[in-house]
Amino acid sequence: MDPARILYEDNHLIAVNKLPGEISQGDKTGDIPIGELVSEYLKVKYQKPGNVYLGVLHRLDRPASGVLLFAKTGKAAERMSRIIAEREVEKTYFVITDRCPQPENGSLTHLLWKNQKQNKSYVIQGNRTGAKEARLQYELVERSESFFLLRVLLETGRHHQIRAQLAAIGCPVKGDLKYGSARSNPDGSVCLHAHTLAFTHPVTGAYISICAPTPKNHPWTLFST
């Protein structure tokens, strides 16, 4: 783990800038999850002879990037998990699309249903077992000749929420073939970046705002953010 990717660290929490393609937790692919890299970083940094505790607090989709937060103690994990469950964390994302939403600023509320076999969420009409309400706010921040940069504030944290909801209004995330983007990105990423995570610290009570710089490749470099 490159130390430059550490966005925040104290005695209780550590946040890293997840790269596209990295997995938040172990899965059937057998690829090394980012948590193992963080654990090794902590083990080396503090010269720990045995395993170090690292609690996974939330996830980011594999092709996405941005702020990923872990707990370094069991107490912090328990308290931070409760804060997240009670939606007391402000999550802001940057998204690139090749279509401008109409209106350019607004809010979206949909019912989302997850198809477990497809690992995909669908916007549905009417009731269905397992469907959950999904809410977000978005605003157009910048535009280039071909692309549009949106800032998205999540109000709920559903599976593939941003990807599914933007696709439902005809603005799929760039590179997201699963949700209707016309073309994939060369590196297999989708242009979805968890930019800011803000919350009250579960132990100290201080206000914490953690920001991850956007990727340094095209089309992110078209924008000033």
C-alpha positions as protocol buffer text, in pm:
chain_id: "A"
residue {
  index: 1
  type: MET
  ca { x: 0 y: 0 z: 0 }
}
residue {
  index: 2
  type: ASP
  ca { x: 149 y: 330 z: -114 }
}
residue {
  index: 3
  type: PRO
  ca { x: 142 y: 565 z: 189 }
}
residue {
  index: 4
  type: ALA
  ca { x: 31 y: 844 z: -45 }
}
residue {
  index: 5
  type: ARG
  ca { x: -304 y: 665 z: -73 }
}
residue {
  index: 6
  type: ILE
  ca { x: -373 y: 707 z: 299 }
}
residue {
  index: 7
  type: LEU
  ca { x: -627 y: 989 z: 323 }
}
residue {
  index: 8
  type: TYR
  ca { x: -679 y: 990 z: 699 }
}
residue {
  index: 9
  type: GLU
  ca { x: -552 y: 798 z: 1000 }
}
residue {
  index: 10
  type: ASP
  ca { x: -583 y: 822 z: 1377 }
}
residue {
  index: 11
  type: ASN
  ca { x: -586 y: 567 z: 1660 }
}
residue {
  index: 12
  type: HIS
  ca { x: -936 y: 452 z: 1567 }
}
residue {
  index: 13
  type: LEU
  ca { x: -992 y: 491 z: 1192 }
}
residue {
  index: 14
  type: ILE
  ca { x: -802 y: 479 z: 865 }
}
residue {
  index: 15
  type: ALA
  ca { x: -926 y: 588 z: 521 }
}
residue {
  index: 16
  type: VAL
  ca { x: -766 y: 509 z: 186 }
}
residue {
  index: 17
  type: ASN
  ca { x: -816 y: 609 z: -175 }
}
residue {
  index: 18
  type: LYS
  ca { x: -947 y: 294 z: -342 }
}
residue {
  index: 19
  type: LEU
  ca { x: -838 y: 242 z: -702 }
}
residue {
  index: 20
  type: PRO
  ca { x: -1072 y: 113 z: -975 }
}
residue {
  index: 21
  type: GLY
  ca { x: -1053 y: -265 z: -993 }
}
residue {
  index: 22
  type: GLU
  ca { x: -972 y: -320 z: -626 }
}
residue {
  index: 23
  type: ILE
  ca { x: -1225 y: -512 z: -419 }
}
residue {
  index: 24
  type: SER
  ca { x: -1349 y: -385 z: -84 }
}
residue {
  index: 25
  type: GLN
  ca { x: -1393 y: -735 z: 59 }
}
residue {
  index: 26
  type: GLY
  ca { x: -1292 y: -1086 z: -42 }
}
residue {
  index: 27
  type: ASP
  ca { x: -1511 y: -1253 z: -303 }
}
residue {
  index: 28
  type: LYS
  ca { x: -1525 y: -1562 z: -523 }
}
residue {
  index: 29
  type: THR
  ca { x: -1258 y: -1421 z: -758 }
}
residue {
  index: 30
  type: GLY
  ca { x: -991 y: -1487 z: -498 }
}
residue {
  index: 31
  type: ASP
  ca { x: -835 y: -1145 z: -565 }
}
residue {
  index: 32
  type: ILE
  ca { x: -669 y: -971 z: -273 }
}
residue {
  index: 33
  type: PRO
  ca { x: -911 y: -725 z: -107 }
}
residue {
  index: 34
  type: ILE
  ca { x: -786 y: -378 z: -30 }
}
residue {
  index: 35
  type: GLY
  ca { x: -833 y: -446 z: 342 }
}
residue {
  index: 36
  type: GLU
  ca { x: -547 y: -695 z: 334 }
}
residue {
  index: 37
  type: LEU
  ca { x: -322 y: -430 z: 182 }
}
residue {
  index: 38
  type: VAL
  ca { x: -420 y: -184 z: 453 }
}
residue {
  index: 39
  type: SER
  ca { x: -360 y: -445 z: 724 }
}
residue {
  index: 40
  type: GLU
  ca { x: -13 y: -513 z: 588 }
}
residue {
  index: 41
  type: TYR
  ca { x: 57 y: -139 z: 574 }
}
residue {
  index: 42
  type: LEU
  ca { x: -38 y: -104 z: 943 }
}
residue {
  index: 43
  type: LYS
  ca { x: 159 y: -413 z: 1041 }
}
residue {
  index: 44
  type: VAL
  ca { x: 475 y: -277 z: 881 }
}
residue {
  index: 45
  type: LYS
  ca { x: 426 y: 83 z: 995 }
}
residue {
  index: 46
  type: TYR
  ca { x: 378 y: -10 z: 1359 }
}
residue {
  index: 47
  type: GLN
  ca { x: 601 y: -319 z: 1352 }
}
residue {
  index: 48
  type: LYS
  ca { x: 324 y: -549 z: 1471 }
}
residue {
  index: 49
  type: PRO
  ca { x: 442 y: -913 z: 1501 }
}
residue {
  index: 50
  type: GLY
  ca { x: 93 y: -1061 z: 1465 }
}
residue {
  index: 51
  type: ASN
  ca { x: -228 y: -980 z: 1285 }
}
residue {
  index: 52
  type: VAL
  ca { x: -376 y: -632 z: 1318 }
}
residue {
  index: 53
  type: TYR
  ca { x: -745 y: -559 z: 1364 }
}
residue {
  index: 54
  type: LEU
  ca { x: -916 y: -395 z: 1068 }
}
residue {
  index: 55
  type: GLY
  ca { x: -1294 y: -359 z: 1047 }
}
residue {
  index: 56
  type: VAL
  ca { x: -1460 y: -316 z: 708 }
}
residue {
  index: 57
  type: LEU
  ca { x: -1722 y: -42 z: 751 }
}
residue {
  index: 58
  type: HIS
  ca { x: -1868 y: -6 z: 401 }
}
residue {
  index: 59
  type: ARG
  ca { x: -1801 y: -99 z: 40 }
}
residue {
  index: 60
  type: LEU
  ca { x: -1736 y: 62 z: -295 }
}
residue {
  index: 61
  type: ASP
  ca { x: -1818 y: -111 z: -622 }
}
residue {
  index: 62
  type: ARG
  ca { x: -1515 y: -282 z: -774 }
}
residue {
  index: 63
  type: PRO
  ca { x: -1492 y: -58 z: -1085 }
}
residue {
  index: 64
  type: ALA
  ca { x: -1541 y: 261 z: -878 }
}
residue {
  index: 65
  type: SER
  ca { x: -1282 y: 461 z: -684 }
}
residue {
  index: 66
  type: GLY
  ca { x: -1255 y: 692 z: -386 }
}
residue {
  index: 67
  type: VAL
  ca { x: -1275 y: 714 z: -6 }
}
residue {
  index: 68
  type: LEU
  ca { x: -1294 y: 380 z: 173 }
}
residue {
  index: 69
  type: LEU
  ca { x: -1303 y: 385 z: 553 }
}
residue {
  index: 70
  type: PHE
  ca { x: -1187 y: 113 z: 794 }
}
residue {
  index: 71
  type: ALA
  ca { x: -1189 y: 82 z: 1174 }
}
residue {
  index: 72
  type: LYS
  ca { x: -867 y: 4 z: 1362 }
}
residue {
  index: 73
  type: THR
  ca { x: -1041 y: -105 z: 1683 }
}
residue {
  index: 74
  type: GLY
  ca { x: -1349 y: -305 z: 1770 }
}
residue {
  index: 75
  type: LYS
  ca { x: -1497 y: -11 z: 1961 }
}
residue {
  index: 76
  type: ALA
  ca { x: -1459 y: 221 z: 1664 }
}
residue {
  index: 77
  type: ALA
  ca { x: -1604 y: -43 z: 1431 }
}
residue {
  index: 78
  type: GLU
  ca { x: -1915 y: -88 z: 1646 }
}
residue {
  index: 79
  type: ARG
  ca { x: -1978 y: 284 z: 1688 }
}
residue {
  index: 80
  type: MET
  ca { x: -1899 y: 378 z: 1329 }
}
residue {
  index: 81
  type: SER
  ca { x: -2120 y: 100 z: 1195 }
}
residue {
  index: 82
  type: ARG
  ca { x: -2407 y: 242 z: 1400 }
}
residue {
  index: 83
  type: ILE
  ca { x: -2341 y: 592 z: 1264 }
}
residue {
  index: 84
  type: ILE
  ca { x: -2349 y: 458 z: 908 }
}
residue {
  index: 85
  type: ALA
  ca { x: -2664 y: 254 z: 972 }
}
residue {
  index: 86
  type: GLU
  ca { x: -2839 y: 561 z: 1109 }
}
residue {
  index: 87
  type: ARG
  ca { x: -2740 y: 757 z: 795 }
}
residue {
  index: 88
  type: GLU
  ca { x: -2537 y: 1013 z: 985 }
}
residue {
  index: 89
  type: VAL
  ca { x: -2259 y: 1005 z: 727 }
}
residue {
  index: 90
  type: GLU
  ca { x: -2258 y: 1249 z: 435 }
}
residue {
  index: 91
  type: LYS
  ca { x: -2139 y: 1073 z: 119 }
}
residue {
  index: 92
  type: THR
  ca { x: -2060 y: 1284 z: -187 }
}
residue {
  index: 93
  type: TYR
  ca { x: -1963 y: 1135 z: -522 }
}
residue {
  index: 94
  type: PHE
  ca { x: -1840 y: 1268 z: -855 }
}
residue {
  index: 95
  type: VAL
  ca { x: -1984 y: 1102 z: -1165 }
}
residue {
  index: 96
  type: ILE
  ca { x: -1908 y: 1148 z: -1533 }
}
residue {
  index: 97
  type: THR
  ca { x: -2180 y: 1084 z: -1791 }
}
residue {
  index: 98
  type: ASP
  ca { x: -2202 y: 1149 z: -2164 }
}
residue {
  index: 99
  type: ARG
  ca { x: -2556 y: 1286 z: -2134 }
}
residue {
  index: 100
  type: CYS
  ca { x: -2670 y: 1595 z: -1948 }
}
residue {
  index: 101
  type: PRO
  ca { x: -2949 y: 1524 z: -1698 }
}
residue {
  index: 102
  type: GLN
  ca { x: -3271 y: 1719 z: -1725 }
}
residue {
  index: 103
  type: PRO
  ca { x: -3310 y: 1918 z: -1515 }
}
residue {
  index: 104
  type: GLU
  ca { x: -2941 y: 1986 z: -1459 }
}
residue {
  index: 105
  type: ASN
  ca { x: -2989 y: 1989 z: -1081 }
}
residue {
  index: 106
  type: GLY
  ca { x: -3243 y: 1780 z: -897 }
}
residue {
  index: 107
  type: SER
  ca { x: -3330 y: 1491 z: -671 }
}
residue {
  index: 108
  type: LEU
  ca { x: -3425 y: 1133 z: -755 }
}
residue {
  index: 109
  type: THR
  ca { x: -3644 y: 891 z: -564 }
}
residue {
  index: 110
  type: HIS
  ca { x: -3694 y: 538 z: -694 }
}
residue {
  index: 111
  type: LEU
  ca { x: -3776 y: 191 z: -576 }
}
residue {
  index: 112
  type: LEU
  ca { x: -3474 y: -34 z: -629 }
}
residue {
  index: 113
  type: TRP
  ca { x: -3484 y: -411 z: -645 }
}
residue {
  index: 114
  type: LYS
  ca { x: -3165 y: -618 z: -648 }
}
residue {
  index: 115
  type: ASN
  ca { x: -3139 y: -924 z: -870 }
}
residue {
  index: 116
  type: GLN
  ca { x: -2902 y: -1145 z: -673 }
}
residue {
  index: 117
  type: LYS
  ca { x: -2814 y: -1372 z: -965 }
}
residue {
  index: 118
  type: GLN
  ca { x: -2725 y: -1082 z: -1192 }
}
residue {
  index: 119
  type: ASN
  ca { x: -2572 y: -870 z: -914 }
}
residue {
  index: 120
  type: LYS
  ca { x: -2769 y: -579 z: -1058 }
}
residue {
  index: 121
  type: SER
  ca { x: -3028 y: -336 z: -923 }
}
residue {
  index: 122
  type: TYR
  ca { x: -3339 y: -237 z: -1113 }
}
residue {
  index: 123
  type: VAL
  ca { x: -3567 y: 64 z: -1081 }
}
residue {
  index: 124
  type: ILE
  ca { x: -3916 y: -81 z: -1053 }
}
residue {
  index: 125
  type: GLN
  ca { x: -4274 y: 43 z: -1045 }
}
residue {
  index: 126
  type: GLY
  ca { x: -4503 y: -86 z: -772 }
}
residue {
  index: 127
  type: ASN
  ca { x: -4429 y: -315 z: -481 }
}
residue {
  index: 128
  type: ARG
  ca { x: -4199 y: -614 z: -496 }
}
residue {
  index: 129
  type: THR
  ca { x: -4053 y: -822 z: -217 }
}
residue {
  index: 130
  type: GLY
  ca { x: -3712 y: -686 z: -126 }
}
residue {
  index: 131
  type: ALA
  ca { x: -3753 y: -352 z: -306 }
}
residue {
  index: 132
  type: LYS
  ca { x: -3615 y: -51 z: -118 }
}
residue {
  index: 133
  type: GLU
  ca { x: -3653 y: 323 z: -157 }
}
residue {
  index: 134
  type: ALA
  ca { x: -3346 y: 499 z: -296 }
}
residue {
  index: 135
  type: ARG
  ca { x: -3291 y: 875 z: -276 }
}
residue {
  index: 136
  type: LEU
  ca { x: -3016 y: 1104 z: -399 }
}
residue {
  index: 137
  type: GLN
  ca { x: -2952 y: 1463 z: -500 }
}
residue {
  index: 138
  type: TYR
  ca { x: -2741 y: 1564 z: -799 }
}
residue {
  index: 139
  type: GLU
  ca { x: -2607 y: 1879 z: -960 }
}
residue {
  index: 140
  type: LEU
  ca { x: -2419 y: 1952 z: -1280 }
}
residue {
  index: 141
  type: VAL
  ca { x: -2076 y: 2086 z: -1182 }
}
residue {
  index: 142
  type: GLU
  ca { x: -1887 y: 2112 z: -1511 }
}
residue {
  index: 143
  type: ARG
  ca { x: -1920 y: 2015 z: -1874 }
}
residue {
  index: 144
  type: SER
  ca { x: -1668 y: 1941 z: -2149 }
}
residue {
  index: 145
  type: GLU
  ca { x: -1725 y: 1898 z: -2520 }
}
residue {
  index: 146
  type: SER
  ca { x: -1845 y: 1539 z: -2477 }
}
residue {
  index: 147
  type: PHE
  ca { x: -1897 y: 1473 z: -2105 }
}
residue {
  index: 148
  type: PHE
  ca { x: -2072 y: 1605 z: -1796 }
}
residue {
  index: 149
  type: LEU
  ca { x: -1946 y: 1604 z: -1437 }
}
residue {
  index: 150
  type: LEU
  ca { x: -2211 y: 1559 z: -1170 }
}
residue {
  index: 151
  type: ARG
  ca { x: -2186 y: 1589 z: -794 }
}
residue {
  index: 152
  type: VAL
  ca { x: -2413 y: 1336 z: -623 }
}
residue {
  index: 153
  type: LEU
  ca { x: -2517 y: 1338 z: -258 }
}
residue {
  index: 154
  type: LEU
  ca { x: -2645 y: 1001 z: -141 }
}
residue {
  index: 155
  type: GLU
  ca { x: -2938 y: 1005 z: 99 }
}
residue {
  index: 156
  type: THR
  ca { x: -2967 y: 625 z: 112 }
}
residue {
  index: 157
  type: GLY
  ca { x: -2705 y: 357 z: 52 }
}
residue {
  index: 158
  type: ARG
  ca { x: -2853 y: 95 z: -178 }
}
residue {
  index: 159
  type: HIS
  ca { x: -2678 y: -161 z: -397 }
}
residue {
  index: 160
  type: HIS
  ca { x: -2549 y: 9 z: -715 }
}
residue {
  index: 161
  type: GLN
  ca { x: -2777 y: 300 z: -628 }
}
residue {
  index: 162
  type: ILE
  ca { x: -2611 y: 582 z: -822 }
}
residue {
  index: 163
  type: ARG
  ca { x: -2549 y: 361 z: -1122 }
}
residue {
  index: 164
  type: ALA
  ca { x: -2909 y: 238 z: -1137 }
}
residue {
  index: 165
  type: GLN
  ca { x: -3078 y: 570 z: -1068 }
}
residue {
  index: 166
  type: LEU
  ca { x: -2877 y: 771 z: -1320 }
}
residue {
  index: 167
  type: ALA
  ca { x: -2933 y: 500 z: -1581 }
}
residue {
  index: 168
  type: ALA
  ca { x: -3307 y: 527 z: -1512 }
}
residue {
  index: 169
  type: ILE
  ca { x: -3306 y: 892 z: -1624 }
}
residue {
  index: 170
  type: GLY
  ca { x: -3100 y: 818 z: -1934 }
}
residue {
  index: 171
  type: CYS
  ca { x: -2762 y: 923 z: -1793 }
}
residue {
  index: 172
  type: PRO
  ca { x: -2563 y: 605 z: -1723 }
}
residue {
  index: 173
  type: VAL
  ca { x: -2222 y: 642 z: -1562 }
}
residue {
  index: 174
  type: LYS
  ca { x: -1951 y: 657 z: -1829 }
}
residue {
  index: 175
  type: GLY
  ca { x: -1796 y: 315 z: -1883 }
}
residue {
  index: 176
  type: ASP
  ca { x: -2076 y: 130 z: -1702 }
}
residue {
  index: 177
  type: LEU
  ca { x: -2183 y: -130 z: -1957 }
}
residue {
  index: 178
  type: LYS
  ca { x: -2394 y: -310 z: -1696 }
}
residue {
  index: 179
  type: TYR
  ca { x: -2622 y: -8 z: -1669 }
}
residue {
  index: 180
  type: GLY
  ca { x: -2634 y: 104 z: -2029 }
}
residue {
  index: 181
  type: SER
  ca { x: -2319 y: 301 z: -2108 }
}
residue {
  index: 182
  type: ALA
  ca { x: -2239 y: 280 z: -2478 }
}
residue {
  index: 183
  type: ARG
  ca { x: -1869 y: 199 z: -2428 }
}
residue {
  index: 184
  type: SER
  ca { x: -1644 y: 59 z: -2160 }
}
residue {
  index: 185
  type: ASN
  ca { x: -1342 y: 246 z: -2026 }
}
residue {
  index: 186
  type: PRO
  ca { x: -1003 y: 105 z: -2134 }
}
residue {
  index: 187
  type: ASP
  ca { x: -910 y: 13 z: -1775 }
}
residue {
  index: 188
  type: GLY
  ca { x: -1247 y: -146 z: -1698 }
}
residue {
  index: 189
  type: SER
  ca { x: -1340 y: 130 z: -1453 }
}
residue {
  index: 190
  type: VAL
  ca { x: -1663 y: 324 z: -1429 }
}
residue {
  index: 191
  type: CYS
  ca { x: -1647 y: 701 z: -1380 }
}
residue {
  index: 192
  type: LEU
  ca { x: -1791 y: 691 z: -1029 }
}
residue {
  index: 193
  type: HIS
  ca { x: -1572 y: 836 z: -754 }
}
residue {
  index: 194
  type: ALA
  ca { x: -1647 y: 856 z: -381 }
}
residue {
  index: 195
  type: HIS
  ca { x: -1509 y: 1204 z: -324 }
}
residue {
  index: 196
  type: THR
  ca { x: -1605 y: 1298 z: 32 }
}
residue {
  index: 197
  type: LEU
  ca { x: -1702 y: 1116 z: 349 }
}
residue {
  index: 198
  type: ALA
  ca { x: -1806 y: 1343 z: 638 }
}
residue {
  index: 199
  type: PHE
  ca { x: -1920 y: 1239 z: 986 }
}
residue {
  index: 200
  type: THR
  ca { x: -1887 y: 1291 z: 1360 }
}
residue {
  index: 201
  type: HIS
  ca { x: -1595 y: 1085 z: 1489 }
}
residue {
  index: 202
  type: PRO
  ca { x: -1729 y: 780 z: 1678 }
}
residue {
  index: 203
  type: VAL
  ca { x: -1479 y: 818 z: 1964 }
}
residue {
  index: 204
  type: THR
  ca { x: -1359 y: 1179 z: 1984 }
}
residue {
  index: 205
  type: GLY
  ca { x: -1678 y: 1351 z: 1869 }
}
residue {
  index: 206
  type: ALA
  ca { x: -1485 y: 1574 z: 1628 }
}
residue {
  index: 207
  type: TYR
  ca { x: -1625 y: 1658 z: 1284 }
}
residue {
  index: 208
  type: ILE
  ca { x: -1428 y: 1468 z: 1020 }
}
residue {
  index: 209
  type: SER
  ca { x: -1434 y: 1531 z: 645 }
}
residue {
  index: 210
  type: ILE
  ca { x: -1221 y: 1303 z: 427 }
}
residue {
  index: 211
  type: CYS
  ca { x: -1167 y: 1380 z: 58 }
}
residue {
  index: 212
  type: ALA
  ca { x: -1014 y: 1163 z: -214 }
}
residue {
  index: 213
  type: PRO
  ca { x: -866 y: 1329 z: -523 }
}
residue {
  index: 214
  type: THR
  ca { x: -1022 y: 1217 z: -849 }
}
residue {
  index: 215
  type: PRO
  ca { x: -828 y: 982 z: -1081 }
}
residue {
  index: 216
  type: LYS
  ca { x: -556 y: 1140 z: -1294 }
}
residue {
  index: 217
  type: ASN
  ca { x: -659 y: 988 z: -1625 }
}
residue {
  index: 218
  type: HIS
  ca { x: -904 y: 1065 z: -1905 }
}
residue {
  index: 219
  type: PRO
  ca { x: -1183 y: 1175 z: -1886 }
}
residue {
  index: 220
  type: TRP
  ca { x: -1135 y: 1297 z: -1527 }
}
residue {
  index: 221
  type: THR
  ca { x: -855 y: 1527 z: -1642 }
}
residue {
  index: 222
  type: LEU
  ca { x: -1104 y: 1718 z: -1857 }
}
residue {
  index: 223
  type: PHE
  ca { x: -1243 y: 1875 z: -1541 }
}
residue {
  index: 224
  type: SER
  ca { x: -1093 y: 2110 z: -1283 }
}
residue {
  index: 225
  type: THR
  ca { x: -1227 y: 1919 z: -982 }
}
